[in-house]
């Protein structure tokens, strides 16, 4: 998949877009950055590629250190519980 994140100066929010080769759906979410936890938290609605139903979703993008980052994706059930659907750990390549 590919993700893009940018800051919207009008709404004062970050916007994240995720496109994945395993799904025909493009997810768009809005969120904020927390300097204390060095992480972005995004929320939005996603479309289930199987049923077509709208589902709430959440994505966390956390800076571990200058060479590592972790991105986690969740679907939020109607009862508010979260189901982790993806985790990607990024490491900077050594030069």
VOPAGU-2260 file (C-alpha; in pm, 1 decimal, decimal comma):
REM VOPAGU-2260
SITE   aa  ch    i         X         Y         Z
SITE  UNK   A    0       0,0       0,0       0,0
SITE  UNK   A    1      86,1     367,2     -17,9
SITE  UNK   A    2       5,1     636,2     233,3
SITE  UNK   A    3      17,7    1012,0     205,7
SITE  UNK   A    4     -14,7    1261,3     490,0
SITE  UNK   A    5     -39,8    1638,1     473,6
SITE  UNK   A    6    -139,9    1930,1     693,4
SITE  UNK   A    7    -454,2    2126,6     606,6
SITE  UNK   A    8    -390,9    2488,4     710,8
SITE  UNK   A    9    -761,7    2575,9     685,6
SITE  UNK   A   10    -902,5    2299,6     909,8
SITE  UNK   A   11    -583,1    2282,3    1122,2
SITE  UNK   A   12    -582,3    1903,2    1088,4
SITE  UNK   A   13    -364,1    1644,9     924,8
SITE  UNK   A   14    -518,6    1446,2     640,6
SITE  UNK   A   15    -408,0    1090,8     567,9
SITE  UNK   A   16    -487,9     890,7     255,9
SITE  UNK   A   17    -416,9     517,8     232,4
SITE  UNK   A   18    -435,2     318,1     -90,7
SITE  UNK   A   19    -373,8     -54,1     -83,0
SITE  UNK   A   20    -329,8    -307,8    -361,1
SITE  UNK   A   21    -534,2    -561,8    -161,8
SITE  UNK   A   22    -843,4    -338,5    -151,0
SITE  UNK   A   23   -1031,1    -128,6    -407,6
SITE  UNK   A   24   -1108,9     135,4    -142,6
SITE  UNK   A   25    -912,1     456,9     -77,1
SITE  UNK   A   26    -929,8     553,3     291,2
SITE  UNK   A   27    -918,5     919,2     392,8
SITE  UNK   A   28    -886,7    1020,8     758,1
SITE  UNK   A   29    -834,3    1337,2     960,8
SITE  UNK   A   30    -623,1    1369,0    1273,0
SITE  UNK   A   31    -390,6    1551,1    1506,3
SITE  UNK   A   32     -26,0    1520,2    1610,4
SITE  UNK   A   33      66,1    1472,8    1976,6
SITE  UNK   A   34     418,0    1603,5    2053,4
SITE  UNK   A   35     415,2    1421,4    2390,9
SITE  UNK   A   36     369,1    1075,7    2236,7
SITE  UNK   A   37     532,8    1167,1    1903,5
SITE  UNK   A   38     234,0    1021,2    1719,4
SITE  UNK   A   39     -48,4    1109,3    1484,9
SITE  UNK   A   40    -397,4     972,9    1552,6
SITE  UNK   A   41    -632,9     968,5    1255,0
SITE  UNK   A   42   -1002,0     875,8    1246,8
SITE  UNK   A   43   -1249,7     845,1     964,9
SITE  UNK   A   44   -1493,2     621,4     785,5
SITE  UNK   A   45   -1398,3     335,0     556,9
SITE  UNK   A   46   -1600,0     127,7     315,8
SITE  UNK   A   47   -1588,5    -249,2     357,5
SITE  UNK   A   48   -1474,1    -387,1      21,0
SITE  UNK   A   49   -1685,2    -702,7      73,1
SITE  UNK   A   50   -2020,4    -572,4     202,2
SITE  UNK   A   51   -2002,0    -206,9      99,2
SITE  UNK   A   52   -2096,2    -105,3     455,0
SITE  UNK   A   53   -1944,5     205,2     612,2
SITE  UNK   A   54   -1716,9     137,3     908,6
SITE  UNK   A   55   -1537,4     369,5    1147,0
SITE  UNK   A   56   -1160,7     341,9    1131,8
SITE  UNK   A   57    -854,5     465,2    1319,0
SITE  UNK   A   58    -486,3     482,9    1229,4
SITE  UNK   A   59    -192,6     549,7    1459,8
SITE  UNK   A   60     140,9     664,9    1317,8
SITE  UNK   A   61     403,4     660,9    1593,6
SITE  UNK   A   62     765,1     779,0    1579,9
SITE  UNK   A   63     969,2     532,6    1787,8
SITE  UNK   A   64    1303,5     706,5    1731,1
SITE  UNK   A   65    1487,0     880,5    1446,2
SITE  UNK   A   66    1522,9     549,0    1261,0
SITE  UNK   A   67    1195,1     370,2    1338,4
SITE  UNK   A   68     823,5     431,6    1293,6
SITE  UNK   A   69     515,1     211,1    1349,7
SITE  UNK   A   70     179,3     247,4    1174,4
SITE  UNK   A   71    -125,5      62,5    1307,6
SITE  UNK   A   72    -471,4      46,0    1151,2
SITE  UNK   A   73    -798,9     -43,4    1327,0
SITE  UNK   A   74   -1164,1     -88,9    1239,9
SITE  UNK   A   75   -1400,1      26,6    1514,3
SITE  UNK   A   76   -1700,6    -197,1    1575,8
SITE  UNK   A   77   -2047,0     -51,2    1646,0
SITE  UNK   A   78   -1995,5    -129,2    2019,2
SITE  UNK   A   79   -1677,7      84,7    2016,6
SITE  UNK   A   80   -1430,6    -203,2    2040,2
SITE  UNK   A   81   -1133,5    -194,8    1803,7
SITE  UNK   A   82   -1002,2    -465,4    1571,6
SITE  UNK   A   83    -640,2    -428,8    1462,3
SITE  UNK   A   84    -622,3    -484,1    1087,4
SITE  UNK   A   85    -263,6    -389,6    1009,2
SITE  UNK   A   86      73,3    -303,6    1161,3
SITE  UNK   A   87     375,7    -188,6     964,6
SITE  UNK   A   88     713,7    -129,3    1131,2
SITE  UNK   A   89     944,9      95,2     930,7
SITE  UNK   A   90    1322,6     108,1     976,8
SITE  UNK   A   91    1555,8     352,3     808,7
SITE  UNK   A   92    1804,1     174,8     583,7
SITE  UNK   A   93    2165,3     193,9     697,4
SITE  UNK   A   94    2389,7     373,7     449,9
